[in-house]
Amino acid sequence: MPRPAATDGQPKPKRNRVSGRKPGMKLIRIWVPDPDAPGFAEEAARQAALLRGSPDEEEALDFIETAGDWSDD
C-alpha cells in the first residue's frame, strides 16, 4: 500500500536525506558500472578470466563473500 504524500512542503529528496540521517551515518553517491550497458558482460567475463587461476583469485573471492555478508552475526 502506498504511503500518503507528506504535507510538510519539502521536496521528496530533501525529506529522504533528513529522515535517512542517523548518528554515525552519511549519505554518499557513487557511480557504478551499469550491468545493462552494452559490453558489460563481455568486460566482466574478460576480467574474471584474468583472475581465474591467479594467486589473487582466492583473496578476491574472500573479499566478495565478506562484502556481501551483511548479517549482524
C-alpha positions in Angstrom: 0.0 0.0 0.0 1.5 3.4 -1.0 2.4 5.8 1.7 0.4 9.0 1.8 2.2 12.1 0.5 3.9 14.2 3.1 2.4 17.6 3.7 5.5 19.3 5.2 6.1 21.2 1.9 9.6 19.8 1.4 10.6 18.1 -1.8 10.9 14.3 -1.5 14.7 14.1 -2.0 15.2 16.5 0.9 12.8 14.6 3.1 14.7 11.4 2.3 18.0 12.9 3.2 16.7 14.3 6.5 14.9 11.1 7.5 17.8 8.9 6.5 20.3 10.9 8.6 21.2 8.9 11.7 24.1 9.2 14.1 27.2 7.8 12.5 25.6 7.6 9.0 26.5 9.7 6.0 24.9 9.8 2.5 27.3 9.2 -0.3 26.7 8.9 -4.0 29.0 6.9 -6.3 28.9 5.9 -10.0 29.0 2.2 -10.6 29.1 0.2 -13.9 25.6 -0.4 -15.5 25.1 -4.1 -15.9 22.7 -3.4 -18.7 25.2 -1.4 -20.7 26.5 -2.8 -24.0 29.8 -4.7 -23.4 29.4 -5.0 -19.7 29.0 -8.8 -19.7 32.0 -9.2 -22.0 34.2 -6.9 -19.9 33.1 -8.8 -16.7 34.0 -12.1 -18.3 37.3 -10.7 -19.5 38.3 -9.6 -16.0 37.1 -12.8 -14.4 39.2 -14.8 -16.9 42.3 -12.7 -16.0 41.7 -13.5 -12.3 40.9 -17.2 -12.8 43.8 -19.4 -11.6 45.9 -16.5 -10.4 47.3 -16.3 -6.9 44.9 -13.4 -6.2 41.8 -15.3 -7.0 41.1 -16.7 -3.5 41.7 -13.3 -1.9 39.3 -11.7 -4.3 36.6 -14.3 -3.7 37.0 -14.0 0.0 36.6 -10.2 -0.3 33.5 -10.6 -2.4 32.0 -13.1 0.1 32.8 -10.9 3.1 31.5 -7.7 1.4 28.2 -9.5 0.6 27.7 -10.7 4.2 25.5 -8.0 5.8 24.3 -10.1 8.7 24.8 -8.9 12.3 26.4 -12.3 13.4 
